[in-house]
Amino acid sequence: MSSRKRLTEGDGPTDLKMSKTGTRKRHVAALVLARGGSKGIPLKNIKMLAGVPLIGWVIRAAVDSDMFDSVWVSTDHEDIEQVALAWGAQVHRRSPEVSRDASSSLETIQEFLRLNPEVDILCHIQATSPCLHPFHIKEALELITLHGFDSVFSVVRRHQFRWREVKKGSDDLTEALNLDTANRPRRQDWDGELCENGSFYFTTTEIITKQGLMQGGKVSYYEMLPEYSVDIDVDIDWPVAEQRILRYGYFGRGTPEVVRLMFCKVLGCLTDGKIYLSTAGEEMVSISVQDVAAIRMLQKDDVEVVLLTAADDPAGQTLADSLAKRTGCRVMRLGEEPADDLASALKAKKLAWKDVAYMGNDAPDVDCLNLAGLSAVPADAPVVAVNACKYTCHRAGGNNVVREFAEHILLQKAKAKSQMKQDRIN
């Protein structure tokens, strides 16, 4: 099911109610800093990465961890605000004073805490760390709540030999900083070094406000495996990060392995929205053979595909019926409330929305996109549909976009099966 729920007071395990001992439980907040004026990549924080806005990855992990009383995005940009709200975060509109290029993260965090004095523990989550998982957050926070540390930050182990920099034109010689060249170790004989990976920083409010530090008091670290340590700074990192996320990213609480049914809109998904006229005046549309092959791929993997068309669209119905003959798919004709029509079909099949993948392309699809366990829209879909779906495709409608989503579904099923197998071994 969709993981985009808004956290409110009392939802999490650290809410502000009184504990059994009569003491107030500490309010734990997550804060993602997402300024609109990125110099490297314009509006980088909401650029699509593997079908999800960049900040969507960390918001989803934060919300699904159930460790926060509130999840916030601090921004100065309206478009970022809309994406943050769509993914379940609250928004702190930062002031111009902390929105300048020279403004530090600490200044922005301190402003947030002045306006939200109920916060006792803050987790600064970096938007550029999209492979964050809920279990990382839970295990790191427990170092504060159960073991008494004041600050906990994420690190990754690196096996890299470092050398002192020599400035151009200098007569100085370089020297090894963490290596004895006479006894150069093999990788397997060296533990490596712990380096900040920038994924998150937990700190008590008192350390931030009184000492002006994000790492102070009793300090500890939380080690993340290298495969989860993705940090995006420049455009060249983007395709590499997408491949890493498809393998190691967190895709929400849904269980993709049980997806048994895919609903697919015909017009706008399987077609490109164009009508071709022959010299005789006949109207035609084109369907990609790759998309037809994708439907057969899903069917082969025991995923039933149902083609959707509007009940008041005779041309769309004719096209859907023609496709059904080629693929063996069933066709459903939807009224003004598609979610209601499909809910009845799911009930008849004894399936839940979490068992469904849905591909739509417009405002009437929003409810279905939100409800489905996996959902997608083409790249040319309107913003209202993009904000509702869980995966935004790179391709436009009619341009092999169904093939792209089918491959995504099958990849998530394979990933989930692999995880289930690993869980049984452990």
C-alpha positions, 0 to 999 in steps of 0.5 A: 500500500501507499506509504505516503501518510502524514505523521501526526501527534501520537502516531509514533513510538515517541509521542508527547503523551505522558509515559507510565512513569509520569515523564514526558516522552521526547518528541523526535523530528526528522528534517530534510533540508531542500533549498530550491537554489541548487547550483549544480543541478537546478531543483535537484531535490525534486528531480526524478530519480528511478521514478521518484522525486529525490526527496521522496526516497528519504521522506518515505523511509522516514515516515515508514520507520515509525520512529518520528513524531513529525517529518518535515521538509525545510524549503524556500521553493513552492514546487519543493513544498508541493512534492514534500506534502504529496509524499507525507511530510510537513513543510517549514518555509524557511526565511530568506536569511537562511536561504542564501548560498552562504547559509549553513545547514546548522543555521537552517536547523536552528531556525527550525528548532526556534519555531518548533520548541517541542522537538527534543531530538532532531534527525537531519536527513540529507535529501541526497542519500536516497538509499536510506531504509527505515531500519537504518533510522530505527537502529541509529535512533536507539543509540540515543533513546536506549543507550544514552548517546547525544549525537549519532551520525551515519558512516561508511567503511572505506578502503582507500589510501590517502596522500597529502596534497601538494600544491602546484609549484610547491617543492614539497613532497607528498607523503602517505597519511594512512599507509605504511608504504613499506608494509602495504596491507592487503584489503582483506588484512585492513579494516579500512576507515570510517567516513561520514556518508552524509545520510543522517545526523541525530542530535539532541536539541540541547546540543544544537541550540546551546552548543551550536553543534550537530555532533556533540556531547556523547557521540556515536556513529552508525555504520551503513553498508557501502551499497546504501551509501549513495550521495548525489552531488553532480549530474554524472552521479545520477545514472549510477545512483539510479542503478544502485537504487533499483537494487538497494533502494527502499520502495515502501511497505508494500510487498511487490512479490504479491502483485498479481494484477496490473490495470493499464489505461490504453489511451495515454499509456499504450498510445502517444495521444496522436491520431494518424489519418490515412489518405482515405481519411481513416483514423489510426493510432500506433501501439509499440510492439515492445509494450505488447511484449511487456504485457506477455512478459507479465502474463508469463510471470503470473501477473494478469493484465487488464486493459482500461478504457472509458465507458463513454469512449467508443474509439478507445473501446475498439482499440482495447478490444483489438489489443485484447484479441492479440494479448488475451487481456480482459477489458474493463470500461470505467465510469466517472469513478475508476477506483469504485469500479475497480474496487468491485473487480478486486473484491470479486477476485478476492484481492486487495489494492496492495496486490495491484499495479496500476498505470494511468496518465491523468487526474481521474487516475489519482485515487487508483495511483494512490491506492495501488501497491505499485503505480506509475505514470508516463513522463508526460503525465500532468503534475497531479498524476505524477504526485500521486504515483509511486514511479514516474517513468522516463518515457512518454505515453506510447513510447515503450512506457508500459515495457519500462513499468513492466520491467520495474514490476518484475525487478521488484518481484525478483528483489522481494523474492530474494529478500524472502529467501534471505530471511528464511536463511537467517 
